Amino acid sequence: MAGHTKWRASSVKRLREEAAGDLDYEQAGLDLRLGDMVRERRLELGLTQAVVAERAGITQPALSRLEGGGGVPTLAMLDRIARAMHTTFTIIVGEDAAA
């Protein structure tokens, strides 16, 4: 859960300093949201981390770190994880006008 710890620490720092544009804070938040999306989809499908990891050719601890926001996967790894769950992920790069 290193991502959660990093995000919380950055969140406290951001609130305390009211610093706009803290890149560490923003990146940690993105990492957490990506991990949450992967976890939510896996749980919707009723799959365990072990099953998805084996199908994707990665270790269960690596998938756990990703779901916890503690790592940034390559696009190839995300593709393998999506295929392991027979699903797709849509990734928007840059600012989303709808957000």
Buried (B, 14 or more C-beta within 10 A) or exposed (E): BEBBEBBEEBBEBBEEEEEEEBEEBEBBBBBBEBBEBBBEBBEEEEBEBEBBBBBBEBEBEBBBBBBBBBBBBEEEBBBBBBEBBEEEBEEEEEEEEEE
